[in-house]
Amino acid sequence: MKRVLVLLGVPLICVIALVIDGFGSSEQADSVIAGSPPPEPLPVFPSMVYVPAGDFLMGTAVESLYRLGEVDEFPQRKIWLDDYYIDIHEVTNAQYKVYLDSTKAEPPHRWEDGNYGIGEDGWPIISIRHDEAVAYARFIGKRLPTEAEWEKAARGVEGRRFPWGDNFDPSLCNNGDALMPIMSFPGGVSPYGLYDMAGNAAEWVDGWYEAYPRTEEDILPRDLPDRKDQFRKNRRIYRGGSWNSFMKFNRCANRENTKVSKSWVYVGFRCAMDPPWKKR
């Protein structure tokens, strides 16, 4: 059974304990050699879920590009991913503040006197650059999810358009006028039980903005302009849409990109982690 810990309204000392607890791994996991199947029972990590290895559908099929998709999501393909753990919710202000106090790193520019607003403990951290998200993840022994890991965790293995299904429902995500606390829309969780994979804060992922691999059969219709000239290795990717995004940008397959030096008031992140029994 999954164990879920919620950070809303918890004292700061509890947040510190939660962050430290995330470092741990079971003795059983340490004894498992690389390449072997998951141990039983499966190690549990606070506020994370386990995504098993296997195939999933990534990207958007050509017939959907005319209505909602973008050509940088093409082609849709079945790919195999190794197993991993991923956070059930976006990193919060309170969690990020623990990191700042410990490392003396620069706080987000929107914070006043190095602090977030009163009552915003459980809001997603935003207005940070991609490299700052990477630094936080490394500090707690995790990393950013790859694009593929993020998309599989958001839509499951069968290529859902949104985390909850193929039809958009504004009551299942924060697609409104302002940022909200994490986990405010429990009805919109992904197949793996992740919150806010659509809306609220968009999320940095690991990797550069590049074209998906194509085969000789992956041909775009002539009336759909390609984006090959727009792919550059100096742009980072964020996923999931946000509180100020239109419906199409909240799709699981949607890709957005920006310069490496940028931070935005609608972009945060969540962390992922390799299983402790995989020695990389």
WOBELGI-V582755 format. One record per run of one state. SS is the DSSP state (h for helix, s for strand, l for the rest). FROM is the first residue (numbers start at 0). LEN is the number of residues. If there is no record, write none. Layout:
BEGIN
{{SS:FROM:LEN} {SS:FROM:LEN}}
END
This chain:
BEGIN
{{l:0:11} {h:11:10} {l:21:5} {h:26:4} {l:30:17} {s:47:4} {l:51:2} {s:53:5} {l:58:3} {h:61:3} {l:64:6} {h:70:3} {l:73:3} {s:76:5} {l:81:2} {s:83:4} {l:87:4} {s:91:1} {h:92:11} {l:103:8} {s:111:1} {l:112:2} {s:114:1} {l:115:7} {s:122:2} {l:124:5} {h:129:10} {l:139:3} {s:142:2} {l:144:1} {s:145:1} {h:146:9} {l:155:6} {s:161:1} {l:162:2} {s:164:1} {l:165:4} {h:169:3} {l:172:1} {s:173:1} {l:174:6} {s:180:1} {l:181:4} {h:185:3} {l:188:10} {s:198:1} {l:199:2} {s:201:7} {l:208:19} {h:227:3} {l:230:4} {s:234:5} {l:239:7} {h:246:4} {l:250:5} {s:255:4} {l:259:7} {s:266:2} {l:268:2} {s:270:3} {l:273:7}}
END
